């Protein structure tokens, strides 16, 4: 991790995991993927509600996964002890 990445992550992590998952996972990933996959590549097997639930859950999973990866990289780069 470069210093610029360390500084950016140090700032992002002060807002907490919940806010990160909501903004990065659900708002920045889940909602756009829902819109694209539902309205541009419509699958007749899923209703709009099912598609929304699927992509919001996928967004939350994406947010949690990226949080954990970034935390691991940050702690490795800065030698911050595990809490």
MMTF fields as JSON, N, C-alpha, C and O atoms, coordinates in Angstrom:
{
  "mmtfVersion": "1.0.0",
  "mmtfProducer": "UNKNOWN",
  "numBonds": 331,
  "numAtoms": 332,
  "numGroups": 83,
  "numChains": 1,
  "numModels": 1,
  "chainsPerModel": [1],
  "groupsPerChain": [83],
  "chainIdList": ["A"],
  "bondAtomList": [4, 2, 8, 6, 12, 10, 16, 14, 20, 18, 24, 22, 28, 26, 32, 30, 36, 34, 40, 38, 44, 42, 48, 46, 52, 50, 56, 54, 60, 58, 64, 62, 68, 66, 72, 70, 76, 74, 80, 78, 84, 82, 88, 86, 92, 90, 96, 94, 100, 98, 104, 102, 108, 106, 112, 110, 116, 114, 120, 118, 124, 122, 128, 126, 132, 130, 136, 134, 140, 138, 144, 142, 148, 146, 152, 150, 156, 154, 160, 158, 164, 162, 168, 166, 172, 170, 176, 174, 180, 178, 184, 182, 188, 186, 192, 190, 196, 194, 200, 198, 204, 202, 208, 206, 212, 210, 216, 214, 220, 218, 224, 222, 228, 226, 232, 230, 236, 234, 240, 238, 244, 242, 248, 246, 252, 250, 256, 254, 260, 258, 264, 262, 268, 266, 272, 270, 276, 274, 280, 278, 284, 282, 288, 286, 292, 290, 296, 294, 300, 298, 304, 302, 308, 306, 312, 310, 316, 314, 320, 318, 324, 322, 328, 326],
  "bondOrderList": [1, 1, 1, 1, 1, 1, 1, 1, 1, 1, 1, 1, 1, 1, 1, 1, 1, 1, 1, 1, 1, 1, 1, 1, 1, 1, 1, 1, 1, 1, 1, 1, 1, 1, 1, 1, 1, 1, 1, 1, 1, 1, 1, 1, 1, 1, 1, 1, 1, 1, 1, 1, 1, 1, 1, 1, 1, 1, 1, 1, 1, 1, 1, 1, 1, 1, 1, 1, 1, 1, 1, 1, 1, 1, 1, 1, 1, 1, 1, 1, 1, 1],
  "groupList": [{"groupName": "UNK", "atomNameList": ["N", "CA", "C", "O"], "elementList": ["N", "C", "C", "O"], "formalChargeList": [0, 0, 0, 0], "bondAtomList": [1, 0, 2, 1, 3, 2], "bondOrderList": [1, 1, 2], "singleLetterCode": "X", "chemCompType": "L-PEPTIDE LINKING"}],
  "groupTypeList": [0, 0, 0, 0, 0, 0, 0, 0, 0, 0, 0, 0, 0, 0, 0, 0, 0, 0, 0, 0, 0, 0, 0, 0, 0, 0, 0, 0, 0, 0, 0, 0, 0, 0, 0, 0, 0, 0, 0, 0, 0, 0, 0, 0, 0, 0, 0, 0, 0, 0, 0, 0, 0, 0, 0, 0, 0, 0, 0, 0, 0, 0, 0, 0, 0, 0, 0, 0, 0, 0, 0, 0, 0, 0, 0, 0, 0, 0, 0, 0, 0, 0, 0],
  "groupIdList": [1, 2, 3, 4, 5, 6, 7, 8, 9, 10, 11, 12, 13, 14, 15, 16, 17, 18, 19, 20, 21, 22, 23, 24, 25, 26, 27, 28, 29, 30, 31, 32, 33, 34, 35, 36, 37, 38, 39, 40, 41, 42, 43, 44, 45, 46, 47, 48, 49, 50, 51, 52, 53, 54, 55, 56, 57, 58, 59, 60, 61, 62, 63, 64, 65, 66, 67, 68, 69, 70, 71, 72, 73, 74, 75, 76, 77, 78, 79, 80, 81, 82, 83],
  "secStructList": [7, 7, 2, 2, 2, 2, 2, 2, 2, 2, 2, 2, 2, 6, 6, 7, 2, 2, 2, 2, 0, 0, 0, 0, 0, 0, 0, 0, 0, 0, 2, 2, 2, 2, 2, 0, 0, 0, 0, 0, 1, 7, 7, 6, 6, 1, 7, 2, 2, 2, 2, 2, 2, 2, 2, 2, 2, 2, 2, 2, 2, 2, 2, 2, 2, 2, 2, 2, 2, 2, 2, 2, 2, 2, 2, 2, 2, 2, 6, 7, 7, 7, 7],
  "xCoordList": [0.845, 0.0, 0.89, 1.795, 0.638, 1.405, 0.858, -0.25, 1.654, 1.268, -0.057, -0.863, -0.278, -1.535, -2.727, -3.763, -2.575, -3.632, -3.84, -4.972, -2.744, -2.825, -3.591, -4.471, -3.259, -3.937, -5.421, -6.262, -5.742, -7.134, -7.926, -9.064, -7.309, -8.017, -8.145, -9.169, -7.124, -7.195, -8.379, -9.069, -8.604, -9.742, -11.06, -12.015, -11.126, -12.361, -12.754, -13.939, -11.79, -12.107, -12.592, -13.198, -12.341, -12.84, -14.36, -14.979, -14.973, -16.436, -17.106, -18.31, -16.332, -16.858, -17.264, -17.492, -17.343, -17.647, -19.066, -19.273, -20.031, -21.409, -21.566, -22.193, -21.005, -21.102, -20.367, -20.836, -19.236, -18.483, -19.297, -19.378, -19.896, -20.691, -21.9, -22.232, -22.553, -23.705, -23.317, -23.968, -22.263, -21.89, -21.168, -21.536, -20.154, -19.354, -20.036, -20.055, -20.589, -21.192, -22.561, -22.799, -23.465, -24.853, -25.096, -25.646, -24.695, -24.977, -24.108, -24.607, -22.83, -21.929, -21.857, -21.443, -22.243, -22.184, -23.562, -23.969, -24.271, -25.534, -26.613, -27.242, -26.836, -27.89, -27.576, -28.457, -26.349, -26.065, -26.178, -26.687, -25.709, -25.815, -27.279, -27.663, -28.087, -29.523, -30.135, -30.872, -29.827, -30.399, -29.96, -30.785, -28.688, -28.172, -28.719, -29.229, -28.616, -28.999, -30.516, -30.985, -31.282, -32.73, -33.345, -34.239, -32.87, -33.53, -32.819, -33.459, -31.532, -30.833, -30.711, -30.804, -30.503, -30.376, -31.432, -31.103, -32.676, -33.784, -33.838, -33.763, -33.97, -34.123, -35.561, -36.004, -36.271, -37.683, -37.907, -39.027, -36.883, -37.039, -37.104, -37.604, -36.607, -36.611, -37.539, -37.555, -38.316, -39.122, -38.208, -37.056, -38.72, -37.944, -37.594, -36.481, -38.526, -38.279, -37.201, -36.321, -37.265, -36.254, -34.883, -33.872, -34.86, -33.6, -33.02, -31.812, -33.895, -33.435, -32.835, -31.768, -33.512, -33.008, -31.671, -30.747, -31.574, -30.34, -29.172, -28.106, -29.372, -28.261, -27.937, -26.785, -28.907, -28.589, -27.788, -26.858, -28.148, -27.373, -25.963, -24.984, -25.869, -24.55, -23.714, -22.508, -24.344, -23.637, -23.124, -22.001, -23.954, -23.521, -22.35, -21.384, -22.43, -21.338, -20.065, -18.981, -20.197, -19.054, -18.438, -17.216, -19.269, -18.776, -18.036, -16.976, -18.588, -17.939, -16.615, -15.606, -16.621, -15.398, -14.301, -13.149, -14.648, -13.615, -13.136, -11.963, -14.035, -13.62, -12.578, -11.536, -12.859, -11.943, -10.599, -9.556, -10.609, -9.358, -8.566, -7.358, -9.226, -8.533, -7.991, -6.888, -8.756, -8.286, -7.036, -6.075, -7.063, -5.902, -4.676, -3.591, -4.857, -3.747, -3.246, -2.039, -4.164, -3.805, -3.018, -1.982, -3.518, -2.826, -1.458, -0.514, -1.358, -0.066, 0.916, 2.1, 0.428, 1.301, 1.69, 2.755, 0.831, 1.096, 1.405, 1.708, 1.335, 1.572, 0.597, 0.968, -0.652, -1.692, -2.137, -2.44, -2.189, -2.577, -4.03, -4.868, -4.32, -5.675, -6.509, -6.05, -7.726, -8.611, -9.459, -10.267],
  "yCoordList": [-1.169, 0.0, 1.232, 1.351, 2.135, 3.376, 4.369, 4.211, 5.387, 6.362, 7.046, 7.304, 7.336, 7.975, 7.073, 7.544, 5.767, 4.802, 4.693, 4.607, 4.696, 4.612, 5.806, 5.65, 6.986, 8.197, 8.175, 8.541, 7.751, 7.692, 6.682, 6.945, 5.517, 4.517, 4.945, 4.684, 5.597, 6.078, 7.033, 7.011, 7.862, 8.795, 8.04, 8.32, 7.099, 6.35, 5.51, 5.404, 4.915, 4.014, 4.752, 4.135, 6.059, 6.824, 6.917, 7.12, 6.769, 6.839, 5.545, 5.518, 4.481, 3.204, 2.265, 2.665, 1.005, -0.042, 0.086, -0.089, 0.385, 0.486, 1.546, 1.295, 2.712, 3.788, 3.4, 3.708, 2.737, 2.293, 1.289, 1.391, 0.324, -0.692, -0.042, -0.38, 0.881, 1.556, 2.36, 2.253, 3.161, 4.03, 3.3, 3.429, 2.542, 1.874, 0.621, 0.381, -0.165, -1.419, -1.263, -1.691, -0.65, -0.603, 0.543, 0.321, 1.757, 2.9, 2.902, 3.15, 2.63, 2.714, 1.44, 1.491, 0.304, -0.952, -1.589, -1.878, -1.808, -2.531, -1.848, -2.487, -0.563, 0.153, 0.29, 0.028, 0.692, 0.74, -0.632, -0.734, -1.682, -3.016, -3.438, -4.076, -3.091, -3.38, -2.704, -3.329, -1.424, -0.686, -1.275, -1.478, -1.545, -2.085, -3.48, -3.757, -4.344, -5.743, -5.932, -6.91, -5.028, -5.171, -4.513, -5.079, -3.331, -2.577, -2.659, -2.475, -2.928, -3.081, -4.533, -4.842, -5.423, -6.857, -7.607, -8.416, -7.348, -7.906, -9.43, -9.994, -10.077, -11.531, -11.831, -11.398, -12.551, -12.799, -13.693, -13.764, -14.362, -15.251, -14.492, -15.025, -13.262, -12.475, -11.278, -10.601, -11.023, -9.803, -8.633, -8.834, -7.441, -6.25, -6.28, -5.917, -6.704, -6.774, -7.813, -7.563, -8.966, -9.992, -9.513, -9.759, -8.831, -8.303, -7.252, -7.214, -6.397, -5.377, -6.031, -5.63, -7.028, -7.728, -8.395, -8.334, -9.027, -9.697, -8.717, -8.967, -7.604, -6.667, -5.847, -5.453, -5.579, -4.895, -5.806, -5.359, -7.088, -8.057, -8.209, -8.276, -8.26, -8.359, -7.117, -7.22, -5.956, -4.725, -4.73, -4.304, -5.214, -5.304, -6.267, -5.979, -7.403, -8.372, -7.754, -7.923, -7.045, -6.377, -5.354, -5.282, -4.577, -3.581, -4.21, -3.728, -5.282, -5.973, -6.58, -6.471, -7.215, -7.848, -6.817, -7.034, -5.704, -4.69, -4.035, -3.681, -3.868, -3.331, -4.245, -3.778, -5.541, -6.491, -6.543, -6.616, -6.506, -6.514, -5.241, -5.302, -4.1, -2.83, -2.747, -2.246, -3.234, -3.246, -4.107, -3.722, -5.271, -6.158, -5.472, -5.493, -4.874, -4.187, -3.009, -2.791, -2.255, -1.102, -1.534, -0.953, -2.55, -3.02, -3.598, -3.435, -4.273, -4.82, -3.693, -3.786, -2.635, -1.521, -0.626, -0.01, -0.545, 0.379, -0.305, 0.365, -1.619, -2.39, -2.001, -1.977, -1.696, -1.413, -2.742, -3.661, -2.882, -4.163, -4.506, -3.62, -5.799, -6.303, -5.975, -6.165, -5.486, -5.137, -6.295, -6.196],
  "zCoordList": [0.0, 0.0, 0.0, 0.826, -0.913, -0.974, 0.046, 0.558, 0.329, 1.35, 1.021, 1.915, -0.236, -0.636, -0.324, 0.145, -0.588, -0.278, 1.232, 1.708, 1.971, 3.434, 3.985, 4.831, 3.509, 3.975, 3.621, 4.442, 2.411, 1.965, 2.802, 3.192, 3.074, 3.86, 5.315, 5.946, 5.856, 7.243, 7.402, 8.421, 6.401, 6.44, 6.291, 7.016, 5.373, 5.13, 6.33, 6.645, 7.002, 8.11, 9.351, 10.228, 9.448, 10.594, 10.577, 11.622, 9.394, 9.284, 9.716, 9.972, 9.796, 10.264, 9.147, 8.005, 9.525, 8.557, 8.001, 6.8, 8.847, 8.39, 7.301, 6.271, 7.528, 6.539, 5.26, 4.164, 5.383, 4.208, 3.397, 2.172, 4.081, 3.385, 2.713, 1.577, 3.4, 2.804, 1.568, 0.528, 1.673, 0.561, -0.56, -1.727, -0.216, -1.236, -1.767, -2.975, -0.875, -1.297, -1.905, -3.034, -1.163, -1.613, -2.597, -3.675, -2.24, -3.108, -4.366, -5.464, -4.214, -5.369, -6.195, -7.353, -5.641, -6.385, -6.563, -7.689, -5.477, -5.527, -6.35, -7.194, -6.119, -6.838, -8.329, -9.147, -8.723, -10.166, -10.839, -11.956, -10.168, -10.755, -10.871, -11.851, -9.892, -9.967, -11.187, -11.949, -11.365, -12.492, -13.831, -14.722, -13.971, -15.232, -15.495, -16.581, -14.522, -14.736, -14.802, -15.384, -14.223, -14.245, -15.478, -16.107, -15.817, -16.872, -18.226, -19.262, -18.24, -19.514, -19.938, -21.126, -18.985, -19.255, -18.462, -17.595, -18.75, -17.976, -18.09, -19.182, -16.932, -16.869, -16.454, -15.391, -17.27, -16.995, -15.771, -15.264, -15.297, -14.144, -12.817, -11.826, -12.79, -11.562, -11.695, -12.723, -10.636, -10.615, -10.244, -9.857, -10.362, -10.004, -8.518, -8.136, -7.689, -6.238, -5.925, -5.102, -6.57, -6.359, -6.824, -6.166, -7.958, -8.477, -7.53, -7.297, -6.987, -6.035, -4.798, -4.334, -4.271, -3.082, -3.377, -2.567, -4.533, -4.926, -5.01, -4.446, -5.713, -5.929, -4.689, -4.509, -3.832, -2.577, -1.662, -0.991, -1.636, -0.845, -1.43, -0.688, -2.752, -3.399, -3.098, -2.875, -3.09, -2.759, -1.331, -1.064, -0.413, 0.986, 1.12, 1.826, 0.448, 0.468, -0.11, 0.449, -1.216, -1.842, -0.88, -0.752, -0.216, 0.729, 1.896, 2.296, 2.441, 3.558, 3.106, 3.803, 1.944, 1.439, 1.187, 1.564, 0.556, 0.294, 1.584, 1.698, 2.561, 3.862, 4.498, 4.958, 4.524, 5.149, 4.432, 5.082, 3.119, 2.349, 2.617, 2.844, 2.593, 2.833, 4.261, 4.477, 5.225, 6.608, 6.75, 7.415, 6.12, 6.162, 5.552, 6.133, 4.396, 3.731, 4.575, 4.677, 5.177, 5.999, 7.232, 7.555, 7.91, 9.118, 8.81, 9.584, 7.678, 7.268, 6.941, 7.264, 6.306, 5.908, 7.072, 7.048, 8.104, 9.207, 10.525, 11.512, 10.559, 11.783, 12.9, 14.074, 12.527, 13.51, 14.089, 13.328, 15.423, 16.018, 15.737, 15.565, 15.693, 15.49, 16.722, 17.848, 16.522, 17.647, 18.021, 18.945]
}
